Amino acid sequence: MKQCPRRTLLGGIGTTITAAMVGSAAGATTTQTGSDAELPSLDGLLDYLPASVATDSMMVMATDYERRRKADEPYERTPSTGRFEIDAESVSKQVYVYDSGGSEFSRPIIVLAGEFDLEGDAETRETDGGVEYEYRETEETVAAVTETLAVIAEDDDTIDDAFAAKAGETERLLAAESSLKKGFGLFDGGRAGYTVQTGNSAQAPDSMDDVTVEYIVRAITVLDPDTLEMNVGVEFEDASDVTDELIETLKGELAYTATTGEPTVETDGALVTISVERDLAAERAVREHDSPGFLRAERDFDLEDDYLEIEVGRGDPTPIEDLTLEVGDEEYDRDIWADGHGTLEEGDTIVIDMDDVEPNQSVTITHDHELGTSSSSTRILSRFQFEFDYDIETETLAVEYVDEFPLDGDEVSLVAYDEQPRYRLDEDGPEPKTTTQPWSGTMSSGDETTLEDVQPGDTVLVCWDGASRQDSIARTRIRPPGHVRFEYDYENETLSATVEFEDETERSAAEYELLIDDEPAATQWADEYDTVSSGTTIELEDVAVGTDATAVWGDEDIRIGGTRAEPSIQLSFDEGTVTHEGGDTLPASKLEARVWTTDGRTEIDIADEVDGDFEEGDSFTVDADEARSIMLRYDGEYSVGYAHPPR
């Protein structure tokens, strides 16, 4: 059941922010040099944020996880650790910068405090101030890690700037950005979470587009395991914007949580602060409640029936007055659909008057609760049986209706696209190449029509009251003739490509082309054959592991097959023993087993288990009780075998 807040908090990227709602205390900064044997403070972590990461639109979040974990929240808050294998439970505090000013959101810097002991070799480096750290990197980020500190950034320069900012050798972010500094100084210290937004990320409610916000602050304090105090501060550019209407709107934006009492509001010129307490016990109750959903309409019914029955496939008992049913995007009469129920739960049946039933009609049930709403949707009578018969020589598609439901032909269209249409059409979506309404009156089984000018690669929809994929009640994709099957011989570095048809088709070899890494291969079917039929094969030599091969058909290069040249091994699992059961013989030095366990993931170098080559009959062992899945990796990049212990 999808759960949605009633509103997004203060527009912008509100959904992301309200889901996080984490932060830290803000107070006087401290300076730390040399060894960091003592765990850094949260204020000390803010000192690591350099002015060089500033953007026109950003958010700075700080979290004291030691304090936050004392609250029994409905879902666990976890720190951001990038792609580095840092145990979330080892993180005590965190600050990071979220850049929302570009075309893509990013985190240019994350600073963590905790007790860190990362496995594996790393390069040891030292800052100008004498702080030693382990330097680690992934494809996207780099990190400086000590026993109690981790600085994760997008590049080496940011790492250097972070330590320089801490040492006072370059400007700090909060000193450079006055809005951030004022935001972090708005509420007193000792809080479990603190967030400040500036620029475009700090926006007024959608209903007040003409209001400009300087910054938004959110702070959280743990009062007891079941209660959080929430403080929100909004500084507007113009004090005249602070009206009673705006204050009521801001208070309403907090309705996505279960609160105790009414929010307390204070104003000071252009600044509005709001305080309210969250009832975590009430929120947990909502989270643990399974709202009614997974609606399933009966397929076999009599049109002469008074009602269409719809079964509720899941859900805990929920009062009917808390539920709303929409049919065709309009609220439906509860006196009808509730069918006498006082509560609704899994196994119950709701109904729709048969006079209100149409093909491909949306039905949505919504549960209104303290955290917002939970909804579940389906479409009734959304698929009907049509048969499609394509003639490639005449480029025509024969369409026959073979269902028993009496469709109104005046509402049915045939729509052809020369590319895959999206589920919802928008201004960037493809336009149909052909739209026609070939039927009229009541359609019955056996009614036929023909659609002309249809090419391989086209998608043809049968639509009800529309022309988009969302309106479709049947569809087909016109496939090119044949497909290509590949086989890779790792030992000899050869790749074979075989054309296959479902019948005795024979076509010109010039219609088919093989691409290697998006370029024409040195050998083509037309080089060796005039025509191709099922089983016609060509072979390429000197094909290295990792090479991409694609087979295409026709002038439009429609894909009819593809592969990546990779070795393959069949693995078996028996009481902790993983055995090579067949496939390629591979150097053990190039193989690594990744073993997923109940507690995480471990790696095994196969060269430590097997001398020379890993070949059929060889094996290695894992913990039979802990292992959940095993993947064999070749050269650190290619997945070449899997084993799954029985559950």
N, C-alpha and C positions, 0 to 999 in steps of 0.2 A: 504494500500500500504506500503510495507516494505521499510524503508529508511535506506541506508547504507552509511557511509563515504567512500570517494574514497580510503583512506588509514587509517591504524591504526597508531596513533602517536607514533613513536619510539618503535614499537614492544611491546613485553612482554604483559602486561595487558593493552595495549594502549586503547582498546575499553572502558574499565571501566574508565580509567583516563580521556580520552577526553570527556566522557559523563559527568563527574563531573566537571573538570577544575575549582575547587574552591580552596581557600587558604586564607592566611592572610599576613599582613605585618610582617616583621621580624626586630627586632631591639634590643635595650638593654632590658634585663630582669628586672623585678621588684620583690619586695618581699612584700607579704601580709600576715599578721598574725592577729589572733583574729577575730573579727567580720568582715564579708564581706558585710556590709550594702551598700557600693557603688558598682556599677556594675563593675565586673572585666574587665580589658583591655584585648585585644587580646594577647599582649605580656605576660601578666600575666597568661593567660590560658596555654601558652606554658610551663610555669614554673611548671605546674602540671604534666607534662609528666615525669615519673621516668625512670631511666636507666634500671630498671628491665624488661621493656617491649621490649627492643631492640631485634631484630632478624637479621639474615644475609641478609634478603630481606624484605624491608619494605617501606612504604610510609607514610609521615606525611602531613596531609592536615589541613589547617586553613582557616576559612572563616569569614569575617565580613559581616553578613547578612544585617546590617543597610546600609552599603555602596552598597552591591550587589543589594539590592531591588530598588535602584534608577535607575537601568538599566531596560529597557523594553525588556527583553529577550523573545525568542520564547516560552520557557517553564519555569515553576517556579522551582527554586532551593529550596529544603527543607532539613533541618538538619536531622541528624541521631539521633534518640531518643530511639533506642532499642524497647523493648516491654512496655516501660513506657508511660503512657498517658500524655505526655508533649505536649502542644499546640505548633505547629511549629512556629506560629506567635509570640510566646513569647520569642523565641530564638533570641538573638542579635548577638552572636558570637559562633564559634565552632572550636575546634581542635580535631583531633583524629589520632590514629595510625592504619595503615592497614598492617597486617602481611601477606605477600605472600610467606613466606619461607617454609611453611608446605604443606601437601597434600591438606588441605582445607584453604581457605582464612578466616581471622578472624579480628575483631577489638578488641584488648585487652583493649583499653581504649578510651573513648569519654569524652570530657570536654565541657560543655555548659555554656554560660553566658546569663542571661536574667532575667525575672521576673517570678518566679515559685511559684505556689500555687496548689500543688497536693492534690486531694481529698483522703479520707480514712485515717485510722489509720496507724501510722508508729512508729518504735522504735527510740527514740532520743539517739544519741551518741555524743561523744566529742573527738576531737583529742588531742594529747599530747600538742599541742599549744593552746588549748582552743577554737577551732572552733566547734560550735555545728551544727549538721546536722541531718536530718531525714534519717534513713536507710531503704531502700526498696529493694525488691528482686523479681525476677521471676525465672522460672525453669532454665534459662540459664545465667542470669546476675544479678548483684547487683548494687545499686546506692546510692550515698550520695548526698542529695539535701538540699540546703539552699534557702533563698528567691531569691538569685541572681546567684547561682552556682549549677550545677549538674555534678557529676563525675560518669560515668557509666563504669563498668568494668566486667571482667569475674569472679573475685573472690574478697574476702575481703582483701587479702594481697595487691592487686593492689590498692585498695582504700586507704589503709594505706600508701603505698609507694607514692601515688599521693600527699597527704597532707604533707608527710615528705619532698618530693622534693620541694614543694612550700615553706616550712619553711626553706629550706636549710639544712635539717638534713640528706638527702641522695642525691646521685648524680642524676642530671637531665639528661634527654635523650640527649638533644642537646650538653651538656658538654661532655657526654661519647662518642658520635658518631661524629667524626670530619667531615665526609662527610655531615651529616645533618647540622652541625653548619656552614660550608662553604656555603651550599646551601641556608640556611635561611639568610645569610648575603650578598648574591649576589646582590639582588635588594633592593632599598631603601624602606622605610616604606610607610604607607598610602594607601595600596592596599586592594582591596576587596577580593582577593583570592590569596593563596600561597600554592604551593605543592612541596614537595621534595621527590624524589625516590632514593633509594640506593639498592645495591646488585642486585639480579636477576631481581627485578622489574624495574631496570634501564637498558634497553637494546638498542643497536644500531638497525637501520633498518634491516629488514630481509635480505636485499641484501648485508649486510656487517657483516657477522657472525664472522669475525676475528678481529673486533673492540671491545674493552672493554670500557665500560662507568663507571665512578666513581659515578656520580650522575646526575640527571635531575631535573631542577627547572622550574616551570611554575607559572607565576604571572599575575594577572588580575587587571586592574585599570578601574574604571568607569569614562569616560571622559564626557559623557552626556547620556541621556536616550537611544540614538540610537547608541552609540559608546563605545566599550570596547577596551582598549589597552592590547595586549597580549605580554608578554615577556617570552621567553623560553631560558634557559641556559643549556648547556650540557658540562660537564667536562669529557674529555676522559683521559684514563690512559696514553696514549702516544701521545705527540704533533704531531708526524709524521703521525698520523692517520687523522689529520685535512687537508683534501685535497679539491680541488674545487669540485670534484665529491661528496664528503660527504656533503659539504655545500649545494649543489643543491638538494641532497636527503632530507636533513632536511627541506629546504624551501618547497619542494613538499609535505612534510608530513603535512603541515598546510593547505592544499587545501580542507580540510573538512569543512571550514568555509567560509563565504562571507567576503572578505577582501577589504580594501580600499588601492589601490596602492600596490607596491611591498614590501616585507619584507626587513627591514634593518638588515644587518648582520655585526657583529664585531667579531674578533678573538683575543685572547690573549694567545699564547702558545697552551695549550691543551684545552682551554675554548672557546666555541662558544656561542654567545648570538644572539638572533633573536628577533626583535620587529615588530609588525604589528598591524593594527587596524581592528577590526571586525565591519562590517556593520550590525547592528541588524535589521534595517528596511528591508534589503534585505533578511535576514534569516527568519524574520517573514513572508515575502511574500511567501517564499518557503514552510514554515510550513503550511501556510493557504491554499496553493494550493493542490488540490487533484489530484495526478497524475493518468493517465489512468490505469485501471486494471480490475480485476474480469472478466477475459476472459471466454466466454461461447461459445463453438463450437456447431453448430447445430447437432443434433443427427440423424434426418431423412433427408437424402440427397441421391441423385442419383450418383452412381459412374461414370456415364457418364457426370456429370457436369464438367465444366472447373475448378471451384474453390470450396473450402470449405470455408464457411463464418463463421467468429468468431465475436461475438458481444462484444463490450466493455461495461461492466456492470456499471462502475463508472468512474468519472474523470472530471476535469475542462478542458476547451479548452487548448490544449498543442501543440506547433509547432511540426510538423512532424520531422523536422530536429533535434529536441532534443530527439527523441525516436529511440530505436533500438529494433528489433524483432529477437529473436533466435528461431529456429525450430530445435529440436534434437541437442541442444547445439552448433549450428552453426548459425552465423549471416545470416539473410534472406534478400533477395533483397528488398530494400525499394520501388523501383519502382513497385514491384508486390504487396506487402502486404498493402501499404498505399492506394491503390485503388483510387488515385486521390485526397485524402484529403490533405488540407493544414494544418489543425489542427485536433486533435483527442480528443473526449470527450465522455461522457456517451451517449449510444444509437447508436454510430457510429459502422460500421462494417468493419473489415479488412478481408483479404482473403489469402489463401494459395493455390497454384497450386495443383490440385487433384493428379497429378503425384508425388508430394512430400509428400503426406499424408500416414502415416503408423499407425498401432495400437499402443496405449500406448506411443504416441510421446509427448515429452515435448515442450511447447510453452511458452516463456517468453518475456514480454515487459518491457523495461527499460527506465526510464526517467533520463537523465543526467542533473543535475542542480548544483547550487553553493554550496550546502551542500553535494554533492556526487551523489548518485544515488538512485532512488526508483524503485522497480521492483515488478512485479506480474506474477505468473506462473500458468499454468494449464497443464493437460494432456488430449489430445484428443483421443477419441476412447479407453478409459482406462478400460471400463467394458463391458463384453460380457456375454450373458446368457448361463449358463451351469446348468444341473441338476445332483445332486449327490445322490446316493442311496447306503447306507452302510449296509453290512451284517456282524453282529458281530460274527456270528458262523463261517463263512469262512474267516473273516478278509479281505474282499475284498471290493473295492469301485468302483461302476459302475459310469462312467462319460459320459454324453450325451451333445453334442453341440446342442442348441436349438435356436440360433440366426440366422439372415438372412444375416449378413455380410460375404462375402466369404473370410475367413481367409486362409492364406498360412500355411498349416499344417506343413511344414518343419521348421517353426519358432516357433511352439507351443510345449511346454514341460509340463509334469506333474511332480511336485516336492513335495516330502513329507518330513516334518520335524517332529521330535519327541518332539519339543518344539516350542513355538511361535517365528518365525523369526522376526528380527528387520526390520524396513523399509529400512535401508541401511546396507548392510553387511560390516563388518570390521573384523579385525583379531580376535576379541573377540566374534564375532557372531557365532551362531550355524551353523554347516554344514548340508546339506540335507542328509537324510538317503536313499532317493531314488530319482533318476532323470531319466526320460524316455521320448522319443519322439515317441508316439504311432501313430501319424497321418503323412500323406504325401500328397502332392498335395493340391488342393483346398478343404477346409472343407465346408460342407453345413449342414443345420439343419437336425438333426437325426443321425449324425455320432457319434458312441459310441466306448468306450474302457473300459478296466477294469484294476485297479491298485491293486496289491496283497500286502500282508504283511502290512496292515494298521491297527493300533491299536487305541483304544479310547485315546484321548489326542493329537493325531497327527494333524498337520495342513497340508492341501494339497493345493498347489497353481497351477493354470493354468497360465503359464508364456509365455510371448512373448520375444524372443531373449534374454534369460537370465534365472536365477534361483533364483533371490532374490524376496523379497516381493515388492520391487520397480518395478520389471518387471511383476508383476502379473496382469492378466486381469480378473481373477475370483479366488475365494478361498472358502474353507470350513474348519471347525474344526470338527473333529470326536468326537462327544459327547458320554460320557458313558451312559449306559441305565438308564434313570430316573433322577430325581432331588429330593432334600429334602426340604420341607417347615417346618419352625419353628414357634412355638407360645410360648410366655413367659407369665406366670401368676405371676405378681409381688407380689400379696398378699400372695400366697401360695408358692412362690419361686420354681415353677415347670416349666420345659421346655419340650415341646413335639416336637418330630421330626417325620415327616410323609413322607414316600416315595411316589412319584407320577410319573406315566407313562402317556404317551399320548394315550395308547391303553390298551389292556387286557394282557399286558406282565406279566409274572411271572418268577422270577429269584431266585437263591439261596440267602438266607439271609446272608450267610458267605461272600458274595462279598461286603457287605456294612458295614462301620464302622463309629462310631461317636466319635469324639475327643473333649475333654473338655480342653481348654487351652493347646492344642497340645498333650495331653495325652489321651489314650483310656478311654472312659467313663465307669462307673461302670455297666451300662446297655447297651447291644447291641441288634440289631435286631435278631442276631443268638441265643441269650439267650432265646428268647420267640417264635421264629418262625423258621421253616425249610426253607420256601420261603417267598418272599415278593411280593406283587402286589400293585397296586395303592391304597393308603389309609392306608397301614400298618404303625402303629404308635408305638413308644416307648416313655416312659415318665421318666424324671429324676427329682429327688427331691433335695432340699437344694441347689438350684442353685442361687448364689448371683448375685446381680446387677453388671454388668461389666464382667461377665464370657463370654469368647469366645467359641463358639461351631462351629465345622466344620464337615461336612459329606464328606467322601471320598469313592471312589469305586476302587476295584481291587488291585492287588499287588503293583501297582505304586502309590497308594493313590491319585488318581485324584479327585480333588475337585468337588463336585456336589451340594454344598450348604453350607451356613454359616450364622451366626448371632452373635450379641453381646446381651446378656441378659440385656434388658433395659425396664423400664416402658414406657408407651406411652399415650399421651393425645391428643384428638382432640380439637382444639381451633377455635373459630369464632371471627370475629371483626365486631363491629357495632358502628359507630360514637364514637370511642374512648373507647368502652367497649370490653374487651377481656374475653370471656366466655368459661368455661370448658363444652364442648358439649358431652363428652363421653371418655371412656378409664379408666385408673387406677385412684384410689383414692390415693393421695400422701400427706405426711406431708408437710404443708405449710412451715415449718422451713427449709426444704431441697430444696426449690425451689427459683429460682431467674429468673426474666424476663430481658432479654437483649433487649433493644429497640434502634434500629438504626433510627436516625433522620437526618434531612438535615444538622445538624451541627456536628454530631458525634454519640456517643453512650452513653446511660444511663442505669443504673441498678435499678431494683425494687425488694426489698425483699418481696416475697409473704406473709410472716408471718406478715408484716406490714399492709397487706390488708385483710387477711383471718385468722380467728382463727382456730387452730386445723388442720384439713385435708382440702386439696384443692380437692373438689369432684365435680361431675357433677352438673351444675347449678350455681356454684360459679363463681365470676368474679373479675376483677380489671380494673382500668382505666389508659389510657395513653393520651397524647396530640394528639387528632385526626388530627390536622393540621400538626404536625411535624413528627409523626411516619411514618416510611417507611417499617419497618419489625420488627416483634417481635419473639424472640426465648426463649422458656422456658427451663431452665437448672436445672437438678436434681443433688444435692450434688456437685455443682460446676464443674461437669465433663461431664455429659451426657445430650445431647439434646433430650428432650422428647415431644416437641410440637412446632408448628409454627403458626403464624397468619400473614397475609399480607393484609394491608388495600387496598381497591380498588384505582387504579390510575386514 
